[in-house]
Amino acid sequence: MAYEYIKASILDIGFKPWSCDLMADIADIVVVGGGVHGASTAWHLAKRNAGKIVLIEKDAIASGASGWSSAIVRMHYQLESLVKVTMYGREMYGDWENIVGVGESGFRKVGFLVLFPEDEIEHGHSVIKMQQRLGIDARYISRDEISQIEPRLSIEDVAAGAWEPNSGYADGSTVANSFVAAARSLGVEVRIGPEAVGLTTVDEKITGVETSEGMIHAGTVIVEAGFRTSALLAHHGVDLPIVPVRHAIAVVKRTQDFGDIHPVVSDRVARAYYRPEAENLTLLGEHDPLRGPVDEEVEVTKLPQMDEQVSLMERFSRRFPGQDSASMMRGYTGVYDCSPDFQPAFGKVQALDGLFVGAGFSGHGFKLSPGIGKIISDLVIDGSTDMIDVSPFRIERFAEDDLLLGG
Ligand SMILES: Cc1cc2nc3c(=O)[nH]c(=O)nc-3n(C[C@H](O)[C@H](O)[C@H](O)COP(=O)(O)OP(=O)(O)OC[C@H]3O[C@@H](n4cnc5c(N)ncnc54)[C@H](O)[C@@H]3O)c2cc1C
């Protein structure tokens, strides 16, 4: 690819091998960001021998949202295209050893249970019908069936439910690091420390990335830098309006008499989720992506506010009676990179040839990362993908005011 071509051309025109130009840092593709998305994309590209790939990460692998993710793996989406992306991810997380072969995903198949209020019954029905048409084991369930699946729940205010027995949760840091290890084993150069400070262009074509440690020349650049993606694009007049929202996670140690692990519960009535961790902990998080302060310094570690944790704890213990005496452990916060329609923007950036993005995951990007990595690698190598129609997710939709509906 470009790397070999540039090297051959330099030698052809008589450059001495010791000429400093040969010291230039040249790659075919630079991926910016070592979260689950950058790591997945780098691995998918390497698997298809896409040339010399360099992944740069300014802090540490999974130091952004990926390392704090609740990493719930479910296939319940209103948009059929996203359901297809999650199906790809679910398969990979569940069979990591055979598909990726390096590291692990930490996937635990505990099931995913949705609790609907009355006014979401119709929404629930249509999602499940579509999931079933796509071959997913998803069921619309009555209150009695909810109680059979999880008898410890109190559900007087719940109208009905949805059940995905094959879903569960994985681990964000493990997945990002495993993708990186797998990418490295296929020749990807992973550089920890350099920060991308700008993109270089000639005649509206990408020519490389300016980093805190020097220039990397490349004809293809993929920016998957979480909420920081926007700033890198803004210099080139490309509008990606993402806000960093700090999200609180409360952690409780369930009471000893609770018994076995519970499924992941998406409580659409109380607008919270409850996700088991290890054998006796539960992570409690807000359902709504904008529940939390916009915070440009979100990378600075902060504990959640006490009232945020108490509110989550109250909702959890109302759902699971008896858990008001569960112990509250140290919580944490992480960033949601929220786009205006809470859906990601990914694919080719039309304004600059050779530039691709994947960002704006708005708090639900973990489960999408295997699929989006595959899609971006298809777009880079083939110019198209057969997984889904990517046009609704184009970055240009924000400037065109053509936002996505549903999620
Ligand atoms: C508390 C919490 C709970 C969540 N729960 C779930 C869930 O249950 N299920 C789900 O699907 N999703 C969930 N998410 C969302 C999911 O974790 C994210 O969408 C996903 O991890 C985003 O991955 P990413 O690679 O795009 O971004 P990140 O993980 O943020 O990675 C971006 C990386 O880019 C690096 N970077 C930034 N700027 C530069 C630069 N200029 N140069 C070099 N490197 C740079 C950063 O250091 C960072 O490591 C949750 C998120 C949080 C915070």
The ligand as an SDF file (V2000), in Angstrom:
LIG
                    3D

 53 58  0  0  0  0  0  0  0  0999 V2000
  -19.8440    4.5690   33.0410 C   0  0  0  0  0  0  0  0  0  0  0  0
  -20.0670    4.0510   31.6490 C   0  0  0  0  0  0  0  0  0  0  0  0
  -20.8930    2.9640   31.4430 C   0  0  0  0  0  0  0  0  0  0  0  0
  -21.1010    2.4790   30.1450 C   0  0  0  0  0  0  0  0  0  0  0  0
  -21.8550    1.3670   29.9640 N   0  0  0  0  0  0  0  0  0  0  0  0
  -22.0070    0.8410   28.7190 C   0  0  0  0  0  0  0  0  0  0  0  0
  -22.7120   -0.3650   28.5290 C   0  0  0  0  0  0  0  0  0  0  0  0
  -23.1890   -0.9640   29.4860 O   0  0  0  0  0  0  0  0  0  0  0  0
  -22.8220   -0.8720   27.2660 N   0  0  0  0  0  0  0  0  0  0  0  0
  -22.3130   -0.2150   26.1860 C   0  0  0  0  0  0  0  0  0  0  0  0
  -22.4700   -0.6910   25.0590 O   0  0  0  0  0  0  0  0  0  0  0  0
  -21.6260    0.9420   26.3410 N   0  0  0  0  0  0  0  0  0  0  0  0
  -21.4600    1.4750   27.5690 C   0  0  0  0  0  0  0  0  0  0  0  0
  -20.7640    2.6280   27.7530 N   0  0  0  0  0  0  0  0  0  0  0  0
  -20.2580    3.3280   26.5800 C   0  0  0  0  0  0  0  0  0  0  0  0
  -18.9980    2.6890   26.0470 C   0  0  0  0  0  0  0  0  0  0  0  0
  -18.1490    2.3390   27.1130 O   0  0  0  0  0  0  0  0  0  0  0  0
  -18.3060    3.6810   25.1120 C   0  0  0  0  0  0  0  0  0  0  0  0
  -19.2260    4.0520   24.0930 O   0  0  0  0  0  0  0  0  0  0  0  0
  -17.0680    3.0840   24.4740 C   0  0  0  0  0  0  0  0  0  0  0  0
  -16.1880    2.5740   25.4470 O   0  0  0  0  0  0  0  0  0  0  0  0
  -16.3690    4.1650   23.6660 C   0  0  0  0  0  0  0  0  0  0  0  0
  -15.1620    3.6420   23.1880 O   0  0  0  0  0  0  0  0  0  0  0  0
  -14.2060    4.5600   22.3300 P   0  0  0  0  0  0  0  0  0  0  0  0
  -13.0680    3.7250   21.9190 O   0  0  0  0  0  0  0  0  0  0  0  0
  -15.0030    5.2490   21.2820 O   0  0  0  0  0  0  0  0  0  0  0  0
  -13.7850    5.7430   23.3190 O   0  0  0  0  0  0  0  0  0  0  0  0
  -12.7800    5.7620   24.5440 P   0  0  0  0  0  0  0  0  0  0  0  0
  -12.8070    4.5290   25.3210 O   0  0  0  0  0  0  0  0  0  0  0  0
  -13.0430    7.0430   25.2690 O   0  0  0  0  0  0  0  0  0  0  0  0
  -11.3690    5.8200   23.8450 O   0  0  0  0  0  0  0  0  0  0  0  0
  -10.8620    6.9660   23.2200 C   0  0  0  0  0  0  0  0  0  0  0  0
   -9.3710    6.9600   23.4640 C   0  0  0  0  0  0  0  0  0  0  0  0
   -8.7810    7.9800   22.6850 O   0  0  0  0  0  0  0  0  0  0  0  0
   -7.7310    8.5480   23.4140 C   0  0  0  0  0  0  0  0  0  0  0  0
   -7.5070    9.8760   22.8600 N   0  0  0  0  0  0  0  0  0  0  0  0
   -8.3390   10.9470   22.9340 C   0  0  0  0  0  0  0  0  0  0  0  0
   -7.8200   11.9850   22.2770 N   0  0  0  0  0  0  0  0  0  0  0  0
   -6.6420   11.5610   21.7660 C   0  0  0  0  0  0  0  0  0  0  0  0
   -5.6480   12.2000   20.9890 C   0  0  0  0  0  0  0  0  0  0  0  0
   -5.7840   13.4670   20.5930 N   0  0  0  0  0  0  0  0  0  0  0  0
   -4.5480   11.4900   20.6490 N   0  0  0  0  0  0  0  0  0  0  0  0
   -4.4040   10.1870   21.0450 C   0  0  0  0  0  0  0  0  0  0  0  0
   -5.3210    9.5510   21.7900 N   0  0  0  0  0  0  0  0  0  0  0  0
   -6.4310   10.2240   22.1340 C   0  0  0  0  0  0  0  0  0  0  0  0
   -8.2400    8.5700   24.8370 C   0  0  0  0  0  0  0  0  0  0  0  0
   -7.1810    8.6500   25.7710 O   0  0  0  0  0  0  0  0  0  0  0  0
   -9.0090    7.2650   24.9130 C   0  0  0  0  0  0  0  0  0  0  0  0
   -8.2320    6.2040   25.4210 O   0  0  0  0  0  0  0  0  0  0  0  0
  -20.5110    3.1270   29.0330 C   0  0  0  0  0  0  0  0  0  0  0  0
  -19.6710    4.2240   29.2500 C   0  0  0  0  0  0  0  0  0  0  0  0
  -19.4410    4.6760   30.5490 C   0  0  0  0  0  0  0  0  0  0  0  0
  -18.5310    5.8400   30.7650 C   0  0  0  0  0  0  0  0  0  0  0  0
  1  2  1  0
  2  3  1  0
  2 52  2  0
  3  4  2  0
  4  5  1  0
  4 50  1  0
  5  6  2  0
  6  7  1  0
  6 13  1  0
  7  8  2  0
  7  9  1  0
  9 10  1  0
 10 11  2  0
 10 12  1  0
 12 13  2  0
 13 14  1  0
 14 15  1  0
 14 50  1  0
 15 16  1  0
 16 17  1  0
 16 18  1  0
 18 19  1  0
 18 20  1  0
 20 21  1  0
 20 22  1  0
 22 23  1  0
 23 24  1  0
 24 25  2  0
 24 26  1  0
 24 27  1  0
 27 28  1  0
 28 29  2  0
 28 30  1  0
 28 31  1  0
 31 32  1  0
 32 33  1  0
 33 34  1  0
 33 48  1  0
 34 35  1  0
 35 36  1  0
 35 46  1  0
 36 37  1  0
 36 45  1  0
 37 38  2  0
 38 39  1  0
 39 40  1  0
 39 45  2  0
 40 41  1  0
 40 42  2  0
 42 43  1  0
 43 44  2  0
 44 45  1  0
 46 47  1  0
 46 48  1  0
 48 49  1  0
 50 51  2  0
 51 52  1  0
 52 53  1  0
M  END
$$$$
